[in-house]
């Protein structure tokens, strides 16, 4: 049985090559990161030397107690990243939850992430 085709063009998925999968990759971003985003999400990023961006999610129980809230925040972050990854330079990105994020409406969270992606795209510390 095959999986259904996704909407969108090639490269818009969230495959393994687009994710931070090892703790060493997360630690590298946390060690020397630039920051974007304010309300709802904190976005940390650092150049990765690759030709594509990669996303890691660190949505803590301390911020969103219920699993349903953490999963919603992760879905929003992944979907926003999928939509914008073609415009992003080669950076490793870690998205963290900020206090009050579970109470924010989806559209406001998407807007925060869109501004963060735009900031990362324009950032002078990232070599495009």
C-alpha positions in Angstrom: 0.0 0.0 0.0 1.4 3.4 -0.9 1.0 6.6 1.0 -1.1 9.4 -0.5 0.6 12.1 -2.4 1.2 15.4 -0.5 0.0 18.7 -1.7 2.7 21.1 -2.8 5.8 20.8 -4.8 9.0 18.8 -4.3 11.1 19.7 -1.3 8.1 20.9 0.7 8.0 17.8 3.0 9.5 17.3 6.4 11.8 14.3 5.8 14.7 13.2 7.9 17.2 15.5 6.1 15.1 18.5 7.2 15.2 17.6 10.9 17.6 17.9 13.8 17.7 14.3 15.0 20.7 14.0 17.3 21.3 15.7 20.7 24.7 16.9 19.5 22.9 18.9 16.7 20.6 20.5 19.3 23.5 21.2 21.6 25.4 22.9 18.8 22.5 25.3 18.2 22.0 26.0 22.0 25.7 26.7 22.4 26.0 29.6 20.0 22.6 30.7 18.7 21.0 33.8 17.4 17.4 34.5 18.5 14.2 35.3 16.7 10.5 35.3 17.8 8.9 36.6 20.9 5.3 35.7 21.8 4.4 32.1 21.7 7.7 30.7 20.3 11.4 31.4 20.8 13.3 30.5 17.6 17.1 29.8 17.9 19.2 29.4 14.8 22.7 29.0 13.7 24.4 28.5 10.3 24.8 24.8 9.5 27.1 24.8 6.4 24.5 22.9 4.4 22.4 24.2 1.5 19.1 23.6 3.3 17.6 24.5 6.7 16.9 21.9 9.4 14.3 22.1 12.1 14.4 20.8 15.7 11.5 21.1 18.2 11.9 21.5 21.9 8.4 22.0 23.3 8.7 21.5 27.0 6.1 20.2 29.5 7.0 23.1 31.7 5.4 25.4 29.0 2.6 23.3 27.8 1.5 20.7 30.4 -1.0 18.8 28.3 0.2 16.5 25.5 -2.5 17.9 23.2 -1.2 21.4 23.6 2.4 20.3 22.9 1.4 18.4 19.8 -0.6 21.3 18.5 2.4 23.6 18.9 4.7 21.1 17.2 2.2 20.8 14.3 2.0 24.5 13.8 5.8 24.9 13.9 6.3 22.0 11.4 3.7 23.3 9.0 5.0 26.9 9.1 8.5 25.6 8.5 7.3 23.5 5.5 5.7 26.5 3.9 8.8 28.7 4.4 11.8 26.4 4.1 12.5 27.2 0.5 13.2 30.9 1.4 15.5 30.0 4.4 19.3 29.8 4.1 21.3 26.9 5.4 20.6 27.1 9.2 19.8 24.8 12.0 16.7 26.0 13.8 15.4 25.0 17.2 11.9 26.1 18.1 11.1 26.5 21.8 7.8 27.1 23.5 7.3 30.4 25.4 5.0 31.0 28.3 1.4 31.4 27.3 1.8 29.7 23.9 -1.0 27.1 24.4 -3.5 30.0 25.0 -2.6 31.8 21.8 -4.7 31.3 18.7 -3.2 29.3 15.8 -3.0 32.3 13.4 -1.1 34.4 15.9 1.4 31.5 16.4 1.8 31.2 12.6 2.4 35.0 12.3 5.1 34.8 15.0 6.9 32.1 13.1 6.5 33.8 9.8 8.2 36.9 11.2 10.9 34.7 12.7 11.6 33.0 9.3 11.7 36.5 7.6 14.2 37.6 10.3 16.4 34.6 9.7 16.3 35.1 6.0 17.5 38.7 6.3 20.0 38.0 9.1 23.5 39.2 8.4 25.1 36.4 10.4 23.8 33.8 8.0 25.7 33.3 4.8 23.2 32.8 2.0 
